[in-house]
Amino acid sequence: MTRSLRPTLLLVTATLVTLAAVTVVSAQVGNAETVTVTDSSGARATIRDVNGNIIGTLTILSRTGRVSVSASVSRQTAGFHGFHVHATGICDPAAVDASGNPSPFFTAGGHFNPGGATHGSHAGDLPPLLVMSAGSASASTETDRFTVSSLFDADGSAIILHAAPDNLANIPTRYVSTTTGLPGPDAATLATGDSGGRVACGVIRRF
């Protein structure tokens, strides 16, 4: 009887040890709470500038009914910077736009926007990052506009740090576009929030 139970006990013990190890790793990554990290519950990105230098990190963790997003960057210009999840997981600093002009990280596509909304309501829209005078910024937020698994469609996704502040397409109708002559935001603002060029990019990958 004792011999027949020994393999089972060893298997149960090994399973418990494995689960305990996963819990410890989750506690270190999640920081605020213990979360079981699996392929579907967490993602991260290493953010690099156009020269390939690592300037920051992004961590995304699943919670019940939402995801938490934490980011930190360094060596950036002071002030607000647009910060968005983009629709394609390709970060090519030598990319060109549709007209053949140099456009770093153009390969990351537009904002992650499976619902076809305008800017400010894109699933990938995140609060702008406020970079301090020393050049660093960190922020944490939560969103229910996307899930971790939704970021891993056929072409993946990426995080982009922009050069300019993000106005979230909040242009009152008392302002008239010099491009269209119409009041309120124009097409470019509705797509990007006038966040300027793409200064850094990170491919979002599963844990």
Backbone bond lengths (Angstrom), bond angles and torsions (degrees), N, CA, C in turn:
res aa  C-N    CA-C-N  psi(-1)  N-CA   C-N-CA  omega(-1)  CA-C   N-CA-C  phi
1 M - - - 1.463 - - 1.526 109.80 -
2 T 1.352 116.62 -45.12 1.459 120.76 -178.66 1.520 111.38 -63.25
3 R 1.344 116.78 -42.12 1.464 120.12 -178.99 1.522 111.63 -64.71
4 S 1.329 118.41 -38.21 1.463 120.90 -177.43 1.519 111.53 -70.77
5 L 1.322 118.23 -25.68 1.456 120.79 -179.05 1.520 112.77 -84.31
6 R 1.346 117.46 -21.46 1.453 120.71 -173.04 1.530 113.19 -59.08
7 P 1.359 121.23 -47.30 1.468 120.25 178.23 1.521 112.02 -60.14
8 T 1.344 116.17 -38.56 1.468 119.16 179.94 1.515 111.01 -64.80
9 L 1.331 116.48 -43.09 1.459 120.01 179.48 1.516 111.27 -64.05
10 L 1.327 115.89 -40.27 1.456 119.29 178.15 1.525 111.37 -63.19
11 L 1.343 117.22 -39.71 1.454 121.67 179.76 1.529 110.58 -65.10
12 V 1.336 115.70 -44.68 1.466 119.62 179.32 1.513 110.45 -62.99
13 T 1.339 117.18 -42.22 1.457 121.20 179.62 1.518 111.35 -62.21
14 A 1.334 116.20 -44.93 1.467 120.39 179.15 1.520 111.22 -62.23
15 T 1.324 115.97 -40.04 1.466 120.07 179.38 1.522 110.96 -63.25
16 L 1.339 116.62 -43.66 1.461 120.48 -179.82 1.516 111.03 -64.65
17 V 1.340 116.71 -39.90 1.462 120.03 178.00 1.516 110.64 -62.64
18 T 1.333 116.96 -42.68 1.465 121.32 179.48 1.508 111.10 -62.08
19 L 1.345 116.37 -45.76 1.457 120.00 179.40 1.506 111.59 -62.63
20 A 1.341 116.28 -38.86 1.461 119.56 178.90 1.514 110.86 -63.94
21 A 1.322 116.89 -40.01 1.458 120.36 179.44 1.512 111.15 -63.70
22 V 1.339 116.75 -41.42 1.460 120.76 178.42 1.510 110.58 -62.20
23 T 1.341 117.08 -41.08 1.456 120.56 -179.58 1.515 111.02 -63.08
24 V 1.346 117.64 -41.65 1.461 120.55 179.73 1.508 110.79 -62.32
25 V 1.338 117.65 -46.56 1.451 120.85 178.94 1.518 110.32 -59.99
26 S 1.317 117.10 -40.97 1.447 120.72 -179.28 1.513 110.95 -63.32
27 A 1.341 116.73 -39.16 1.458 120.01 -179.24 1.525 110.35 -64.19
28 Q 1.332 117.13 -38.85 1.456 120.42 -179.74 1.519 110.98 -68.30
29 V 1.317 118.56 -39.89 1.460 122.17 -178.03 1.513 110.98 -75.67
30 G 1.339 116.34 -45.46 1.455 119.57 -175.24 1.515 113.39 -73.49
31 N 1.322 117.73 -27.74 1.452 123.75 175.97 1.521 113.11 65.78
32 A 1.334 118.31 -62.11 1.454 120.90 -174.48 1.517 112.59 -79.00
33 E 1.312 117.33 -28.10 1.449 120.32 -178.94 1.517 109.14 -155.13
34 T 1.330 116.40 159.64 1.457 120.78 179.11 1.514 109.49 -82.38
35 V 1.330 115.95 124.83 1.459 122.13 -179.46 1.513 107.84 -131.59
36 T 1.311 118.07 131.54 1.451 120.77 176.55 1.519 108.73 -70.70
37 V 1.318 117.15 117.89 1.448 121.85 -176.94 1.518 109.50 -89.74
38 T 1.312 116.23 117.78 1.455 122.35 174.67 1.514 107.63 -128.56
39 D 1.324 117.01 178.66 1.456 120.12 -179.48 1.515 112.35 -60.78
40 S 1.340 118.08 -24.04 1.456 120.00 -176.14 1.513 113.00 -99.03
41 S 1.342 118.50 -4.65 1.456 119.28 -172.96 1.513 114.65 -109.80
42 G 1.311 118.95 -6.19 1.449 119.03 -178.05 1.512 113.31 -152.07
43 A 1.334 114.81 153.49 1.462 121.04 178.05 1.521 108.19 -150.55
44 R 1.325 114.88 161.07 1.462 119.65 177.99 1.517 109.19 -149.09
45 A 1.316 115.09 163.66 1.465 120.82 174.88 1.516 109.10 -142.99
46 T 1.309 115.67 143.48 1.458 122.49 169.47 1.521 106.76 -99.46
47 I 1.321 116.78 120.48 1.464 121.48 -172.86 1.525 109.28 -95.19
48 R 1.329 116.08 126.31 1.464 121.82 -177.71 1.526 110.52 -123.13
49 D 1.340 115.70 148.85 1.459 119.73 177.01 1.526 109.98 -85.35
50 V 1.325 116.65 -173.89 1.469 120.48 -174.84 1.529 112.10 -67.60
51 N 1.331 117.59 -17.78 1.465 120.98 177.89 1.523 112.75 -94.22
52 G 1.330 116.58 3.27 1.451 120.71 179.01 1.514 114.54 86.87
53 N 1.326 116.72 3.49 1.465 120.06 179.65 1.530 110.29 -76.60
54 I 1.319 116.50 137.90 1.460 120.70 176.13 1.526 108.76 -74.07
55 I 1.341 116.16 121.08 1.470 119.40 -179.55 1.532 111.61 -118.93
56 G 1.327 118.09 -2.80 1.453 117.53 -179.92 1.517 113.33 -179.39
57 T 1.326 114.11 179.27 1.465 121.33 179.11 1.522 109.95 -139.71
58 L 1.306 114.77 157.57 1.465 123.16 176.46 1.518 107.99 -133.38
59 T 1.321 116.74 137.28 1.460 121.80 175.15 1.526 108.44 -130.32
60 I 1.319 116.04 133.07 1.464 122.03 178.05 1.521 107.82 -125.22
61 L 1.317 117.17 128.10 1.461 122.14 -179.98 1.520 110.51 -128.56
62 S 1.322 115.96 138.66 1.464 120.70 176.86 1.521 110.76 -75.42
63 R 1.312 115.48 138.16 1.451 123.48 170.01 1.529 106.37 -124.18
64 T 1.301 117.25 179.03 1.459 120.03 178.10 1.527 109.22 -72.39
65 G 1.322 116.10 111.16 1.456 121.27 176.85 1.511 115.51 77.71
66 R 1.346 117.88 9.56 1.453 120.09 -178.12 1.526 108.96 -164.47
67 V 1.310 116.68 174.93 1.456 121.54 170.43 1.519 108.48 -127.33
68 S 1.316 116.26 149.74 1.463 121.09 172.98 1.527 107.78 -102.92
69 V 1.322 114.91 139.99 1.461 122.14 -177.34 1.524 108.09 -125.24
70 S 1.325 116.61 124.36 1.462 121.63 177.87 1.521 108.80 -126.29
71 A 1.325 115.73 137.89 1.463 119.88 -178.45 1.518 110.25 -143.68
72 S 1.310 115.22 151.71 1.457 121.53 171.66 1.521 108.29 -144.81
73 V 1.335 115.84 142.10 1.463 121.64 178.50 1.523 108.40 -137.97
74 S 1.312 116.36 161.22 1.467 121.84 177.66 1.517 109.57 -144.66
75 R 1.335 115.53 167.49 1.464 123.80 177.27 1.533 111.78 58.50
76 Q 1.335 116.22 43.16 1.456 121.64 178.74 1.533 110.37 -119.26
77 T 1.326 116.41 162.93 1.458 120.26 178.68 1.526 109.89 -71.87
78 A 1.326 116.03 143.08 1.457 121.12 -177.80 1.530 111.07 -64.66
79 G 1.323 115.03 148.13 1.461 120.94 178.37 1.510 111.41 117.53
80 F 1.331 115.17 -176.57 1.459 120.62 -179.47 1.525 111.47 -79.66
81 H 1.325 115.01 144.02 1.468 121.74 177.47 1.525 108.88 -133.37
82 G 1.325 116.27 135.19 1.450 120.04 173.28 1.520 109.99 -62.11
83 F 1.337 116.34 145.69 1.462 121.68 -174.41 1.513 107.66 -147.73
84 H 1.328 116.55 112.49 1.460 119.92 -172.73 1.524 111.95 -140.62
85 V 1.327 115.47 151.89 1.460 121.21 165.28 1.522 107.26 -80.78
86 H 1.334 116.09 128.32 1.465 120.98 179.29 1.524 110.28 -106.02
87 A 1.322 115.28 163.90 1.463 121.85 -162.71 1.519 115.75 -81.01
88 T 1.335 118.36 -11.63 1.467 120.48 -175.08 1.529 110.03 -132.09
89 G 1.307 116.19 133.27 1.454 121.28 -176.65 1.507 114.12 -86.38
90 I 1.330 116.96 55.04 1.465 122.07 176.92 1.525 108.11 -132.79
91 C 1.312 117.44 120.86 1.463 122.89 179.94 1.523 109.40 -114.48
92 D 1.318 116.98 92.18 1.464 121.71 -179.50 1.526 108.91 -110.28
93 P 1.336 117.91 107.76 1.468 119.82 -178.71 1.522 113.40 -67.58
94 A 1.335 117.00 -16.43 1.463 120.82 -179.81 1.521 112.22 -99.65
95 A 1.312 117.45 17.55 1.463 121.84 -176.27 1.528 111.50 -67.30
96 V 1.327 115.37 157.90 1.467 122.64 173.53 1.515 108.50 -122.76
97 D 1.336 116.36 154.30 1.457 119.83 -179.97 1.524 110.32 -84.04
98 A 1.321 116.78 -172.99 1.468 121.33 -175.23 1.521 112.42 -64.19
99 S 1.335 116.65 -21.32 1.465 120.53 178.50 1.522 112.95 -92.52
100 G 1.314 116.50 -0.27 1.448 121.15 179.83 1.509 114.59 87.80
101 N 1.333 116.71 8.73 1.455 120.54 179.19 1.528 110.33 -87.01
102 P 1.344 117.80 145.01 1.462 119.85 177.85 1.526 111.38 -56.37
103 S 1.305 116.13 130.62 1.464 121.79 -178.79 1.524 107.95 -151.51
104 P 1.332 116.86 87.31 1.468 120.01 -176.17 1.523 112.58 -51.99
105 F 1.309 114.84 133.00 1.463 124.02 176.27 1.528 113.32 66.20
106 F 1.324 116.47 18.84 1.468 119.93 174.94 1.524 110.63 -58.75
107 T 1.331 115.86 -25.41 1.463 121.76 -179.30 1.525 113.05 -64.86
108 A 1.329 117.97 -14.43 1.471 120.68 178.87 1.527 112.04 -77.47
109 G 1.332 117.12 -3.98 1.460 119.92 177.82 1.523 112.88 71.20
110 G 1.324 115.13 -167.77 1.459 120.48 178.43 1.514 111.44 -81.80
111 H 1.325 115.15 -174.05 1.466 119.65 179.31 1.524 110.55 -62.96
112 F 1.312 116.24 146.04 1.461 121.02 176.04 1.522 107.96 -61.84
113 N 1.329 116.04 115.28 1.455 119.97 -167.88 1.530 111.24 -152.19
114 P 1.328 117.36 60.70 1.469 119.41 -177.67 1.525 113.50 -62.89
115 G 1.328 118.30 -21.04 1.457 120.94 -179.14 1.510 114.65 -87.32
116 G 1.341 117.83 -5.22 1.452 120.80 178.13 1.527 113.83 70.61
117 A 1.331 118.00 30.09 1.459 122.17 -179.00 1.528 110.37 -83.77
118 T 1.334 116.87 170.84 1.450 121.31 172.19 1.527 108.94 -89.41
119 H 1.347 115.27 167.36 1.456 119.77 -174.63 1.522 111.66 -61.91
120 G 1.316 112.69 144.20 1.455 120.43 -171.17 1.513 110.65 102.28
121 S 1.337 114.45 -26.86 1.466 120.82 177.70 1.517 112.34 -121.12
122 H 1.334 117.48 7.49 1.466 120.04 173.99 1.527 109.35 -61.73
123 A 1.313 115.89 145.12 1.464 119.17 176.51 1.517 111.53 -59.33
124 G 1.335 117.27 -33.99 1.458 121.73 -177.31 1.508 115.62 -87.37
125 D 1.329 118.31 0.92 1.466 120.43 179.53 1.529 110.38 -71.85
126 L 1.314 115.70 126.55 1.462 122.36 178.26 1.532 109.00 -120.97
127 P 1.326 117.76 160.60 1.465 119.02 176.60 1.526 111.02 -58.99
128 P 1.330 117.75 142.52 1.467 119.69 176.86 1.522 111.14 -59.66
129 L 1.331 115.58 150.01 1.461 120.82 175.69 1.530 109.62 -89.30
130 L 1.320 116.59 133.41 1.463 121.58 176.00 1.520 108.24 -99.51
131 V 1.339 115.29 108.41 1.463 121.45 179.66 1.524 108.98 -86.80
132 M 1.313 116.03 128.77 1.458 121.60 -179.86 1.524 110.86 -76.81
133 S 1.333 116.04 171.08 1.465 120.83 -176.53 1.524 112.26 -60.26
134 A 1.328 116.72 -26.89 1.473 120.15 178.54 1.524 112.57 -77.22
135 G 1.329 117.01 -6.91 1.463 120.57 175.77 1.508 115.74 97.42
136 S 1.326 118.14 6.02 1.468 120.49 -177.97 1.517 111.02 -115.10
137 A 1.311 115.24 158.42 1.463 122.14 177.27 1.511 109.03 -153.14
138 S 1.307 115.82 147.51 1.461 120.88 172.23 1.517 107.83 -145.53
139 A 1.306 115.96 148.33 1.464 120.32 -177.81 1.516 109.72 -158.38
140 S 1.324 115.08 151.76 1.462 121.85 174.02 1.519 108.10 -135.19
141 T 1.307 115.71 140.15 1.455 120.35 178.92 1.521 108.78 -149.07
142 E 1.315 116.51 172.47 1.459 122.04 175.03 1.517 108.56 -128.93
143 T 1.318 115.53 148.60 1.457 120.21 178.37 1.523 109.78 -146.98
144 D 1.320 115.76 149.34 1.463 120.52 173.03 1.524 110.51 -114.60
145 R 1.326 116.16 18.17 1.470 120.27 -178.52 1.524 112.88 -82.94
146 F 1.323 117.42 -18.42 1.459 119.64 175.11 1.518 108.94 -146.56
147 T 1.315 115.28 163.59 1.456 122.30 172.41 1.523 108.17 -111.92
148 V 1.320 116.26 163.72 1.457 119.25 177.54 1.523 110.25 -59.49
149 S 1.312 116.88 -45.22 1.470 119.74 -176.68 1.527 112.27 -63.80
150 S 1.339 118.10 -30.89 1.465 120.24 -178.31 1.525 112.08 -67.91
151 L 1.327 117.38 -19.59 1.461 120.66 179.82 1.521 112.25 -76.61
152 F 1.331 116.18 -13.08 1.462 120.16 -175.31 1.521 111.01 -110.25
153 D 1.335 115.45 57.26 1.456 120.54 172.30 1.528 107.95 -79.73
154 A 1.325 117.58 -163.66 1.466 120.50 -172.34 1.526 113.29 -59.55
155 D 1.337 117.74 -34.89 1.470 119.25 -177.19 1.520 113.33 -111.52
156 G 1.325 117.97 10.69 1.451 121.13 174.24 1.520 113.44 69.11
157 S 1.329 116.01 -159.16 1.462 121.26 -179.41 1.525 109.03 -156.17
158 A 1.325 115.63 168.73 1.466 121.35 -178.18 1.520 108.97 -145.48
159 I 1.317 115.36 160.05 1.465 121.35 173.12 1.527 107.73 -105.41
160 I 1.331 116.15 136.74 1.465 121.61 -178.77 1.530 109.92 -123.51
161 L 1.338 115.53 132.43 1.453 122.08 169.25 1.521 107.58 -101.06
162 H 1.332 116.22 126.68 1.461 121.24 -177.12 1.522 111.62 -98.11
163 A 1.326 115.39 164.78 1.458 121.60 -176.58 1.520 113.21 -79.36
164 A 1.331 117.20 -25.95 1.459 120.88 -171.04 1.524 111.76 -121.19
165 P 1.336 117.63 167.87 1.462 120.72 175.67 1.520 111.46 -64.50
166 D 1.302 116.29 156.99 1.470 123.96 178.49 1.530 107.73 -105.03
167 N 1.346 116.45 119.87 1.466 118.78 179.00 1.529 113.05 -88.73
168 L 1.355 116.43 1.92 1.467 122.57 178.59 1.524 112.12 54.92
169 A 1.342 115.66 26.92 1.476 122.95 179.26 1.517 112.16 60.56
170 N 1.322 116.06 24.26 1.463 120.56 -179.79 1.528 109.33 -89.41
171 I 1.329 116.07 77.07 1.461 122.62 179.33 1.528 108.21 -114.32
172 P 1.312 118.86 106.11 1.470 120.67 -178.65 1.523 111.87 -60.61
173 T 1.288 115.98 154.79 1.470 121.02 -177.14 1.522 112.89 -69.21
174 R 1.336 118.20 -9.36 1.462 118.67 176.08 1.533 111.54 -73.33
175 Y 1.361 116.92 -11.86 1.446 121.29 175.19 1.522 109.59 -99.14
176 V 1.330 115.94 136.51 1.459 121.44 -177.03 1.527 109.12 -109.80
177 S 1.327 116.56 131.92 1.454 121.97 179.97 1.523 110.70 -68.88
178 T 1.327 116.00 131.37 1.463 119.44 175.59 1.515 111.71 -74.61
179 T 1.333 116.17 -14.38 1.461 120.84 179.06 1.520 111.71 -83.27
180 T 1.328 116.53 -46.74 1.468 120.68 -174.90 1.521 113.36 -104.99
181 G 1.337 116.75 -18.75 1.456 119.53 -175.43 1.513 112.79 76.64
182 L 1.322 116.28 8.95 1.463 121.50 -178.15 1.529 110.27 -106.13
183 P 1.326 117.29 152.95 1.459 119.74 178.62 1.526 111.89 -73.33
184 G 1.347 114.90 153.92 1.456 119.69 176.96 1.511 113.18 83.88
185 P 1.332 116.96 -171.70 1.467 121.47 -176.22 1.525 112.64 -69.88
186 D 1.344 115.78 143.27 1.463 119.84 174.63 1.526 109.68 -90.17
187 A 1.324 116.59 -175.39 1.469 120.81 -173.98 1.522 112.11 -63.19
188 A 1.335 117.01 -38.28 1.467 119.88 -179.42 1.521 111.14 -65.31
189 T 1.331 116.04 -41.55 1.459 120.39 178.64 1.516 111.02 -65.78
190 L 1.327 116.66 -39.79 1.463 121.06 179.79 1.522 111.96 -68.28
191 A 1.331 116.53 -19.14 1.468 120.08 179.76 1.517 112.84 -94.73
192 T 1.342 117.21 -35.46 1.473 119.94 -169.27 1.522 115.30 -127.37
193 G 1.333 118.21 -15.06 1.458 119.23 -174.63 1.517 112.77 70.34
194 D 1.351 116.49 18.56 1.474 121.96 178.06 1.526 111.88 55.08
195 S 1.339 115.48 41.41 1.465 120.37 -176.28 1.522 113.81 -82.34
196 G 1.321 117.44 -1.62 1.457 119.86 175.61 1.516 113.66 78.98
197 G 1.315 115.00 -165.33 1.456 121.43 -175.82 1.519 113.39 -66.22
198 R 1.307 115.00 168.57 1.462 122.68 -179.09 1.528 108.45 -99.20
199 V 1.313 116.14 110.00 1.463 119.37 -174.02 1.525 113.22 -95.61
200 A 1.333 117.25 -18.76 1.468 119.73 179.87 1.519 108.96 -156.21
201 C 1.335 114.89 154.64 1.466 120.01 -173.72 1.527 109.18 -149.80
202 G 1.316 115.49 147.25 1.460 120.74 175.18 1.505 111.15 -142.48
203 V 1.308 117.71 127.68 1.457 121.52 176.08 1.536 108.22 -71.66
204 I 1.326 117.09 129.19 1.450 121.26 -179.97 1.534 108.34 -82.80
205 R 1.320 115.40 125.57 1.458 121.87 -177.20 1.521 110.63 -126.59
206 R 1.322 116.53 151.50 1.466 120.41 176.05 1.523 109.73 -68.49
207 F 1.320 114.96 155.26 1.462 119.24 172.32 1.518 108.81 -61.10
